[in-house]
Amino acid sequence: MNKFFILFFFLLSCSCVYAAGDTNKLLEELKAQIGKREIYDNNKALRIKKLKIYQSALSKNDYNSQFNTFDNLYNEYKSYQFDSAYVYVDKMIYMSKLKNDKPREYYSYVKLAFILLSSGMFHEAFEYLNKVDVSVLTNAAKIDYYFFLARCNYDVANYSNDKYFTPDYIDRGNKFIDSAISFCGNDRISEIYFTGLQKQQERNFDEGRVEFSKLLNPKMQITMHLRAMVSCALGAIYLETNQKEEGLNLMIKSAIADVKSSTRETVALYTLANLLYKEGNIKDAYNFIQIAQEDADFYGARQRKIQIGAILPLIATAELNNSEHQKNQFLVLLLTITTLALLVVFFLVMIGQQLKKLKIKEVIIEGKNLELNGINEKLWEDSKIKEEYIGQFFKEISGYILKLENLKISVNAKLSMKKYDAIHTLIDHIDIKKERKNLYYSFDHIFIKIFPNFIGVFNELFDEKDKIWPDSDEVLNTDLRIFALIRMGITDNDTIAKILEYSVNTIYVYKMRIKAKSLNPELFEKRIMDIRTIDTFGKFGVS
């Protein structure tokens, strides 16, 4: 008896390990397929591009071909992107109305109802399906019509999820499924799928599982999109019957099929994220729920956004807590390693500190030397300016004193001889304009002597068309003279205006106009002040 129990538990543990290994392999395959999503989407984009090129080449009067091409474009977009699918089904409705083609108009309403249902607009889906005269539809369109009515009722039942209204919606949905099955004829795939769906809604899970399993048989040729839907439905049945491992694996397979078929309106990835979250696989759950949200946003699935929004904060919080836990573990490990490392490198640090102190002192000394060089250079420049201008100042003042002395002697002589008119003549001969011109001439020559590169460096601050050059008979013109005074430290507009005999407003306008034309107006005045005199090594320029 004991041997029997030991054997039983051994087989049970082996099956659990095998199942877990299968799930991990499927998860890795799903991640690999998500990595290839761009390839699948590019293939879809290529098919769409070819259809659009074909449609653009069609004659506008070729109604049948135009309608069928719009239908094909709709089919490419219907589970991929709501807005684009809506554009083409709207064109189908417009064309059929224009031709008064009621069968195709109602057919288009059925198509429109599907994407409205997929985006969560149940009321609008019912509204368009109720407009349809079923009697004029083809059998294939009737199958879609009744299936979409069933889907609408099933989805509303799932959304309501109460004991009062949900059963009625399910009953109505099952009746519409019966109608869809009645038109299937030789379409065994649709018949099996509808039967399985009906059994699932009736909670007859055993029969539902049998029907869905038929479609997943390798011999059954079904589309990748249908494989995704069947796997998702069968996975839901397994989850309802507490066969969680198999249900989880089917949800992963469904998500893989969705990726391969470039389906963005999907349930599997959202459901899978929720399952992994409950099982404690927070990292994968968080990655998948983010992709599910991106898909819902890309498609425009309103209902799916609400569903995802309900669990996303929970998964995100768990992921944050998980990250914090890992971070804390890493910090503990890091602290331990750091403590051991500190013991090893203690003496090296002591030596390093001494070397660092020496280097710091060297850096300080070097910095002080650079600072002293800058101060010395500035002092040399200031002394050069003072030397030149003070010498010129005494020369000019001596000249004016001599002129005043001669004027005084002449005036006294005229007064003693009572030649008053001659005094007026003498005063009239004093040419203030000429004196001011001589002052500018003197200032300009001394300034250029001190700053020989001023004009060249000044013009480097402008585009070629805005450069300012003095005339051939000038050393500096008015524009240059204003900024020469500024370089000398005379920055007050009122002082500059008095020196140059202009109004303060005129000086302001001159400065602003020239500054605005410069390559960098914000740094213009700083660059002016950076223009250097000839340095001790005979070089000059902007510091």
C-alpha positions as CSV (number, residue, x, y, z in Angstrom):
1,M,0.0,0.0,0.0
2,N,2.8,2.4,0.9
3,K,4.5,1.6,-2.4
4,F,1.3,2.5,-4.3
5,F,1.1,6.0,-2.6
6,I,4.8,6.6,-3.3
7,L,4.4,5.7,-6.9
8,F,1.2,7.9,-7.2
9,F,2.9,11.0,-5.7
10,F,6.0,10.4,-8.0
11,L,3.8,10.3,-11.1
12,L,1.9,13.4,-9.9
13,S,5.0,15.4,-9.3
14,C,6.5,14.4,-12.7
15,S,3.3,15.5,-14.5
16,C,3.4,18.9,-12.7
17,V,7.0,19.4,-13.7
18,Y,6.2,18.4,-17.3
19,A,3.2,20.8,-17.4
20,A,5.2,23.7,-16.0
21,G,7.9,23.0,-18.5
22,D,5.4,23.1,-21.3
23,T,4.0,26.4,-20.1
24,N,7.4,27.9,-20.0
25,K,8.2,26.8,-23.5
26,L,5.0,28.3,-24.8
27,L,5.7,31.6,-23.0
28,E,9.1,31.7,-24.6
29,E,7.5,31.0,-28.0
30,L,5.0,33.8,-27.4
31,K,7.8,36.3,-26.5
32,A,9.7,35.2,-29.6
33,Q,6.6,35.8,-31.8
34,I,6.0,39.2,-30.2
35,G,9.5,40.0,-31.2
36,K,8.5,39.1,-34.8
37,R,5.3,41.2,-34.7
38,E,6.8,43.8,-37.0
39,I,7.3,41.2,-39.7
40,Y,3.7,40.0,-39.5
41,D,2.4,43.6,-39.5
42,N,4.6,44.4,-42.5
43,N,3.2,41.5,-44.4
44,K,-0.3,42.8,-43.7
45,A,0.7,46.3,-44.7
46,L,2.1,44.9,-48.0
47,R,-1.2,43.2,-48.7
48,I,-3.1,46.4,-47.9
49,K,-0.8,48.4,-50.1
50,K,-1.4,46.0,-53.0
51,L,-5.1,46.3,-52.6
52,K,-5.0,50.0,-52.5
53,I,-2.9,50.2,-55.6
54,Y,-5.3,47.8,-57.4
55,Q,-8.3,49.9,-56.2
56,S,-6.8,53.1,-57.4
57,A,-6.3,51.6,-60.9
58,L,-9.9,50.6,-61.2
59,S,-12.4,52.6,-63.2
60,K,-14.8,54.5,-60.9
61,N,-17.6,53.1,-63.0
62,D,-16.6,49.5,-62.2
63,Y,-19.0,49.2,-59.3
64,N,-18.6,45.5,-58.6
65,S,-14.8,45.6,-58.6
66,Q,-14.7,48.8,-56.5
67,F,-17.1,47.3,-53.9
68,N,-15.3,43.9,-53.7
69,T,-11.9,45.7,-53.3
70,F,-13.3,47.9,-50.5
71,D,-14.7,44.7,-48.9
72,N,-11.2,43.0,-49.1
73,L,-9.6,46.1,-47.5
74,Y,-12.3,46.0,-44.8
75,N,-11.4,42.4,-44.1
76,E,-7.7,43.2,-43.7
77,Y,-8.6,45.9,-41.2
78,K,-11.6,44.5,-39.3
79,S,-9.6,42.9,-36.5
80,Y,-6.6,45.1,-36.9
81,Q,-7.7,48.8,-36.8
82,F,-11.2,50.0,-36.2
83,D,-10.9,53.5,-37.9
84,S,-9.5,52.1,-41.2
85,A,-12.1,49.3,-41.3
86,Y,-14.8,51.9,-40.7
87,V,-13.6,54.0,-43.6
88,Y,-13.9,51.2,-46.1
89,V,-17.2,49.8,-44.8
90,D,-18.6,53.3,-45.0
91,K,-17.5,53.5,-48.6
92,M,-19.3,50.2,-49.2
93,I,-22.5,51.6,-47.7
94,Y,-22.2,54.8,-49.7
95,M,-21.7,52.9,-53.0
96,S,-24.5,50.5,-52.5
97,K,-26.9,53.3,-51.5
98,L,-25.8,55.2,-54.6
99,K,-26.7,52.2,-56.8
100,N,-29.8,51.4,-54.8
101,D,-28.2,47.9,-54.2
102,K,-30.1,46.8,-51.1
103,P,-28.5,43.3,-50.8
104,R,-25.0,44.9,-50.7
105,E,-26.2,47.8,-48.5
106,Y,-27.5,45.3,-45.9
107,Y,-24.4,43.2,-46.3
108,S,-22.3,46.3,-45.5
109,Y,-24.5,46.9,-42.4
110,V,-23.6,43.4,-41.2
111,K,-19.9,44.2,-41.7
112,L,-20.2,47.5,-39.9
113,A,-22.0,45.8,-37.0
114,F,-19.0,43.5,-36.5
115,I,-16.4,46.3,-36.0
116,L,-18.9,48.2,-33.8
117,L,-19.3,45.1,-31.7
118,S,-15.5,44.6,-31.6
119,S,-14.9,48.2,-30.4
120,G,-17.5,47.9,-27.6
121,M,-20.3,49.9,-29.2
122,F,-23.1,47.4,-28.6
123,H,-26.1,49.8,-29.0
124,E,-24.8,50.9,-32.4
125,A,-24.2,47.3,-33.5
126,F,-27.8,46.3,-32.6
127,E,-29.0,49.4,-34.4
128,Y,-27.4,48.5,-37.7
129,L,-28.3,44.8,-37.5
130,N,-31.9,45.8,-36.9
131,K,-31.9,47.8,-40.2
132,V,-31.0,44.6,-42.2
133,D,-33.6,42.8,-44.3
134,V,-32.3,39.3,-43.8
135,S,-34.3,37.9,-46.7
136,V,-32.2,39.6,-49.4
137,L,-28.8,38.4,-47.9
138,T,-26.8,35.5,-49.3
139,N,-26.5,32.4,-47.0
140,A,-22.9,33.4,-46.1
141,A,-24.1,36.9,-45.1
142,K,-27.0,35.4,-43.1
143,I,-24.5,33.3,-41.2
144,D,-22.5,36.4,-40.3
145,Y,-25.7,38.3,-39.5
146,Y,-27.1,35.8,-37.0
147,F,-23.6,35.1,-35.5
148,F,-23.0,38.8,-34.9
149,L,-26.5,39.1,-33.2
150,A,-25.5,36.2,-31.0
151,R,-22.1,37.8,-30.3
152,C,-23.9,41.1,-29.4
153,N,-26.1,39.3,-26.9
154,Y,-23.3,37.2,-25.4
155,D,-21.0,40.3,-25.0
156,V,-23.8,42.3,-23.4
157,A,-24.5,39.3,-21.1
158,N,-20.8,39.2,-20.1
159,Y,-20.8,43.0,-19.6
160,S,-24.0,42.9,-17.4
161,N,-22.9,39.8,-15.5
162,D,-25.9,39.7,-13.2
163,K,-28.6,37.1,-12.4
164,Y,-31.5,39.2,-13.7
165,F,-30.7,40.1,-17.3
166,T,-27.7,37.9,-18.3
167,P,-29.7,34.7,-18.7
168,D,-32.1,36.4,-21.1
169,Y,-29.2,37.7,-23.2
170,I,-27.6,34.3,-23.4
171,D,-30.9,32.7,-24.4
172,R,-31.4,35.2,-27.2
173,G,-27.8,34.7,-28.3
174,N,-28.3,30.9,-28.4
175,K,-31.4,31.3,-30.6
176,F,-29.4,33.4,-33.0
177,I,-26.7,30.8,-33.1
178,D,-29.3,28.2,-34.0
179,S,-30.3,30.4,-36.9
180,A,-26.6,30.8,-38.0
181,I,-26.1,27.0,-37.9
182,S,-29.2,26.5,-40.0
183,F,-27.6,28.3,-42.9
184,C,-24.1,26.7,-42.6
185,G,-24.9,23.9,-45.1
186,N,-21.6,22.3,-46.1
187,D,-19.6,24.8,-44.0
188,R,-18.6,22.3,-41.3
189,I,-16.0,24.6,-39.7
190,S,-18.5,27.3,-38.9
191,E,-21.1,24.8,-37.7
192,I,-18.6,23.2,-35.3
193,Y,-17.4,26.6,-34.0
194,F,-21.0,27.9,-33.5
195,T,-22.0,24.7,-31.7
196,G,-19.0,24.8,-29.4
197,L,-19.7,28.5,-28.7
198,Q,-23.4,27.7,-27.9
199,K,-22.4,24.8,-25.6
200,Q,-19.9,27.1,-23.8
201,Q,-22.6,29.7,-23.2
202,E,-25.0,27.0,-21.9
203,R,-22.2,25.9,-19.6
204,N,-22.2,22.5,-21.1
205,F,-18.5,22.5,-21.0
206,D,-17.9,18.8,-21.9
207,E,-19.7,19.1,-25.2
208,G,-18.2,22.5,-25.9
209,R,-14.7,21.1,-25.3
210,V,-15.4,18.3,-27.7
211,E,-16.5,20.6,-30.5
212,F,-13.7,23.1,-30.1
213,S,-11.1,20.3,-29.9
214,K,-12.3,19.1,-33.4
215,L,-11.3,22.4,-34.9
216,L,-7.8,22.2,-33.3
217,N,-7.2,18.8,-34.9
218,P,-4.1,19.2,-37.2
219,K,-6.2,17.7,-40.1
220,M,-8.7,20.6,-39.8
221,Q,-7.7,23.5,-42.1
222,I,-8.6,26.7,-40.3
223,T,-7.3,30.3,-40.5
224,M,-4.8,31.5,-37.9
225,H,-7.4,34.0,-36.7
226,L,-10.0,31.3,-36.1
227,R,-7.3,29.2,-34.4
228,A,-6.8,32.1,-32.0
229,M,-10.5,32.4,-31.2
230,V,-11.0,28.6,-30.8
231,S,-8.0,28.3,-28.5
232,C,-9.2,31.2,-26.4
233,A,-12.7,29.7,-26.1
234,L,-11.4,26.3,-25.3
235,G,-8.9,27.8,-22.8
236,A,-11.8,29.6,-21.1
237,I,-13.7,26.2,-20.8
238,Y,-10.6,24.6,-19.1
239,L,-10.3,27.5,-16.7
240,E,-14.0,27.3,-15.8
241,T,-13.5,23.6,-15.0
242,N,-10.4,24.3,-12.9
243,Q,-8.0,22.8,-15.3
244,K,-5.8,25.8,-15.0
245,E,-2.6,24.5,-16.6
246,E,-4.3,23.5,-19.8
247,G,-6.4,26.6,-19.8
248,L,-3.3,28.8,-19.4
249,N,-1.4,26.9,-22.2
250,L,-4.4,27.4,-24.6
251,M,-4.5,31.1,-23.8
252,I,-0.8,31.3,-24.7
253,K,-1.4,29.5,-27.9
254,S,-4.3,31.8,-28.7
255,A,-2.1,34.9,-28.1
256,I,0.6,33.4,-30.4
257,A,-2.0,32.9,-33.1
258,D,-3.2,36.5,-32.6
259,V,0.3,37.8,-33.1
260,K,0.8,35.7,-36.2
261,S,-2.5,36.9,-37.7
262,S,-1.8,40.6,-36.8
263,T,-5.0,40.7,-34.7
264,R,-5.2,43.7,-32.4
265,E,-8.7,43.2,-31.2
266,T,-7.9,40.3,-28.9
267,V,-9.0,38.8,-25.6
268,A,-6.2,36.2,-25.1
269,L,-3.3,38.4,-24.1
270,Y,-5.4,40.4,-21.6
271,T,-6.7,37.1,-20.1
272,L,-3.2,35.6,-20.0
273,A,-1.8,38.6,-18.2
274,N,-4.5,38.3,-15.6
275,L,-3.8,34.6,-15.1
276,L,-0.1,35.1,-14.8
277,Y,-0.7,37.9,-12.3
278,K,-2.7,35.6,-10.1
279,E,0.0,32.9,-10.3
280,G,2.6,35.3,-9.2
281,N,4.5,35.7,-12.6
282,I,4.4,39.5,-12.2
283,K,7.1,40.3,-14.8
284,D,5.4,38.5,-17.7
285,A,2.0,39.7,-16.6
286,Y,3.1,43.3,-16.6
287,N,4.7,43.0,-20.0
288,F,1.7,41.3,-21.6
289,I,-0.9,43.7,-20.1
290,Q,1.1,46.6,-21.5
291,I,1.0,45.0,-25.0
292,A,-2.7,44.3,-24.6
293,Q,-3.3,48.0,-23.7
294,E,-1.2,49.0,-26.8
295,D,-3.3,46.7,-28.9
296,A,-6.6,48.0,-27.5
297,D,-5.4,51.6,-28.1
298,F,-4.2,50.8,-31.7
299,Y,-7.5,49.0,-32.6
300,G,-9.8,51.4,-30.8
301,A,-11.5,48.8,-28.6
302,R,-13.3,50.8,-26.0
303,Q,-14.7,47.8,-24.0
304,R,-11.2,46.2,-24.0
305,K,-9.7,49.4,-22.7
306,I,-12.1,49.4,-19.7
307,Q,-11.3,45.7,-19.0
308,I,-7.6,46.3,-19.1
309,G,-7.9,49.5,-17.1
310,A,-9.5,47.5,-14.3
311,I,-6.5,45.2,-13.8
312,L,-3.6,47.2,-15.1
313,P,-3.1,49.2,-11.8
314,L,-3.1,46.0,-9.8
315,I,-0.4,44.4,-12.0
316,A,1.6,47.6,-12.2
317,T,1.5,47.9,-8.4
318,A,2.6,44.3,-8.1
319,E,5.4,44.9,-10.6
320,L,6.5,47.9,-8.6
321,N,6.5,46.0,-5.4
322,N,8.4,43.1,-7.1
323,S,11.0,45.6,-8.4
324,E,11.4,47.1,-5.0
325,H,11.9,43.7,-3.5
326,Q,14.5,42.8,-6.0
327,K,16.1,46.2,-5.5
328,N,16.3,45.6,-1.7
329,Q,17.8,42.2,-2.2
330,F,20.4,43.7,-4.6
331,L,21.1,46.5,-2.1
332,V,21.7,44.0,0.7
333,L,24.1,42.0,-1.5
334,L,25.8,45.2,-2.6
335,L,26.2,46.4,1.0
336,T,27.8,43.1,1.9
337,I,30.2,43.2,-1.0
338,T,30.9,46.8,-0.3
339,T,31.7,46.1,3.3
340,L,34.2,43.4,2.4
341,A,35.7,45.6,-0.3
342,L,36.2,48.4,2.2
343,L,38.2,46.2,4.4
344,V,40.4,45.1,1.5
345,V,41.0,48.6,0.1
346,F,41.3,50.5,3.4
347,F,45.1,51.0,3.2
348,L,44.9,51.7,-0.5
349,V,42.4,54.5,0.3
350,M,44.8,56.0,2.9
351,I,47.6,56.2,0.3
352,G,45.2,57.4,-2.3
353,Q,44.0,60.2,0.0
354,Q,47.6,61.4,0.4
355,L,48.1,61.4,-3.3
356,K,44.8,63.1,-3.8
357,K,45.8,65.9,-1.4
358,L,49.0,66.5,-3.3
359,K,47.1,66.6,-6.6
360,I,44.5,68.9,-5.1
361,K,47.3,71.3,-4.0
362,E,48.8,71.1,-7.4
363,V,45.4,71.9,-9.0
364,I,44.9,74.8,-6.5
365,I,48.4,76.2,-7.3
366,E,47.8,75.8,-11.0
367,G,44.4,77.5,-10.7
368,K,46.0,80.3,-8.7
369,N,48.7,80.7,-11.3
370,L,46.1,80.9,-14.0
371,E,44.1,83.4,-12.0
372,L,47.2,85.5,-11.3
373,N,48.1,85.4,-15.0
374,G,44.6,86.6,-15.8
375,I,44.8,89.4,-13.2
376,N,48.3,90.4,-14.5
377,E,47.0,90.4,-18.1
378,K,44.0,92.6,-17.0
379,L,46.3,94.9,-15.0
380,W,48.7,95.2,-18.0
381,E,45.8,96.0,-20.3
382,D,44.3,98.6,-17.9
383,S,47.7,100.2,-17.4
384,K,48.2,100.2,-21.2
385,I,44.9,102.0,-21.6
386,K,45.6,104.4,-18.8
387,E,49.1,105.1,-20.0
388,E,47.9,105.9,-23.5
389,Y,44.9,108.0,-22.5
390,I,46.5,109.8,-19.6
391,G,49.4,110.8,-21.9
392,Q,47.0,112.0,-24.5
393,F,44.8,113.7,-21.9
394,F,47.7,115.8,-20.7
395,K,48.7,116.6,-24.3
396,E,45.2,117.7,-25.2
397,I,44.7,119.6,-21.9
398,S,48.0,121.4,-22.4
399,G,47.0,122.4,-25.9
400,Y,43.6,123.7,-24.6
401,I,45.4,125.6,-21.7
402,L,47.7,127.2,-24.3
403,K,44.8,128.2,-26.5
404,L,42.9,129.6,-23.5
405,E,46.0,131.6,-22.4
406,N,46.4,133.0,-25.9
407,L,42.7,133.8,-26.0
408,K,42.9,135.5,-22.7
409,I,45.8,137.7,-23.8
410,S,44.0,138.6,-27.0
411,V,40.7,139.4,-25.2
412,N,42.5,141.6,-22.6
413,A,44.3,143.4,-25.3
414,K,41.1,144.1,-27.2
415,L,39.4,145.2,-24.0
416,S,42.1,147.6,-23.1
417,M,41.8,149.1,-26.6
418,K,38.0,149.0,-26.4
419,K,37.8,146.9,-29.6
420,Y,34.7,145.0,-28.6
421,D,33.8,144.1,-32.1
422,A,37.2,142.5,-32.5
423,I,36.4,140.3,-29.5
424,H,33.3,138.9,-31.2
425,T,35.4,138.2,-34.3
426,L,38.0,136.5,-32.2
427,I,35.3,134.2,-30.6
428,D,33.7,133.5,-33.9
429,H,37.0,132.1,-35.1
430,I,36.7,129.3,-32.4
431,D,35.5,126.2,-34.4
432,I,33.8,123.9,-31.9
433,K,32.9,121.4,-34.6
434,K,36.6,121.2,-35.7
435,E,37.6,120.8,-32.1
436,R,35.2,117.9,-31.6
437,K,36.4,116.4,-34.8
438,N,39.9,116.6,-33.5
439,L,38.8,115.0,-30.3
440,Y,37.2,112.0,-32.2
441,Y,40.3,111.8,-34.4
442,S,42.5,111.7,-31.3
443,F,40.3,109.1,-29.6
444,D,40.0,106.9,-32.6
445,H,43.8,106.8,-33.2
446,I,44.6,106.0,-29.5
447,F,41.8,103.4,-29.4
448,I,43.1,101.6,-32.5
449,K,46.6,101.8,-31.2
450,I,45.5,100.0,-28.0
451,F,43.0,97.6,-29.8
452,P,44.5,97.2,-33.3
453,N,42.3,94.2,-34.0
454,F,39.0,95.8,-32.8
455,I,37.4,96.4,-36.2
456,G,38.2,92.9,-37.5
457,V,37.1,91.0,-34.4
458,F,34.0,93.2,-34.1
459,N,33.0,92.2,-37.6
460,E,33.4,88.5,-36.9
461,L,30.3,88.9,-34.8
462,F,28.1,89.6,-37.9
463,D,27.2,88.0,-41.2
464,E,29.1,89.3,-44.2
465,K,26.2,91.5,-45.3
466,D,25.9,93.2,-41.9
467,K,29.6,93.9,-41.3
468,I,30.5,97.5,-40.5
469,W,33.6,99.1,-42.0
470,P,34.8,102.7,-41.7
471,D,35.3,104.8,-44.9
472,S,38.7,105.2,-46.4
473,D,39.1,108.6,-44.7
474,E,38.0,107.4,-41.3
475,V,39.6,105.4,-38.5
476,L,36.2,104.7,-36.8
477,N,32.7,105.6,-37.9
478,T,29.9,106.4,-35.5
479,D,28.7,102.8,-35.1
480,L,32.2,101.6,-34.3
481,R,32.9,104.5,-32.0
482,I,29.8,103.7,-29.9
483,F,31.1,100.2,-29.2
484,A,34.7,101.5,-28.8
485,L,33.5,103.7,-25.9
486,I,31.6,100.6,-24.5
487,R,34.8,98.6,-24.7
488,M,36.6,101.4,-22.8
489,G,34.0,100.9,-20.0
490,I,31.7,103.8,-20.9
491,T,28.4,101.9,-21.0
492,D,25.9,104.6,-19.9
493,N,23.9,105.8,-22.9
494,D,23.6,109.4,-21.5
495,T,27.4,109.7,-21.3
496,I,27.9,108.3,-24.7
497,A,25.3,110.6,-26.1
498,K,27.1,113.7,-24.6
499,I,30.5,112.6,-26.0
500,L,29.1,112.0,-29.5
501,E,26.6,114.9,-29.5
502,Y,23.6,112.6,-30.1
503,S,20.4,112.2,-28.2
504,V,20.1,109.3,-25.7
505,N,17.4,107.8,-27.7
506,T,19.5,107.9,-30.9
507,I,22.4,106.1,-29.1
508,Y,19.9,103.5,-27.8
509,V,18.5,102.9,-31.3
510,Y,22.0,102.6,-32.7
511,K,23.0,100.0,-30.1
512,M,19.8,97.9,-30.4
513,R,19.9,97.9,-34.2
514,I,23.5,96.7,-34.4
515,K,23.0,94.2,-31.6
516,A,20.0,92.7,-33.4
517,K,22.0,92.1,-36.5
518,S,24.7,90.1,-34.7
519,L,25.0,86.3,-34.9
520,N,24.4,86.0,-31.1
521,P,22.6,89.0,-29.7
522,E,22.4,87.6,-26.2
523,L,26.2,87.4,-25.9
524,F,27.0,90.4,-28.1
525,E,28.1,92.9,-25.5
526,K,30.1,90.2,-23.6
527,R,32.0,89.5,-26.8
528,I,32.7,93.2,-27.3
529,M,34.2,93.3,-23.8
530,D,36.2,90.2,-24.5
531,I,38.2,91.9,-27.3
532,R,41.7,92.2,-26.0
533,T,44.6,94.6,-26.5
534,I,48.0,93.4,-27.7
535,D,49.2,91.0,-25.0
536,T,52.7,90.6,-23.7
537,F,53.6,88.1,-26.4
538,G,52.4,90.4,-29.2
539,K,49.2,88.3,-29.8
540,F,45.7,89.8,-29.8
541,G,42.1,88.8,-30.2
542,V,39.1,87.8,-28.2
543,S,39.9,86.3,-24.8
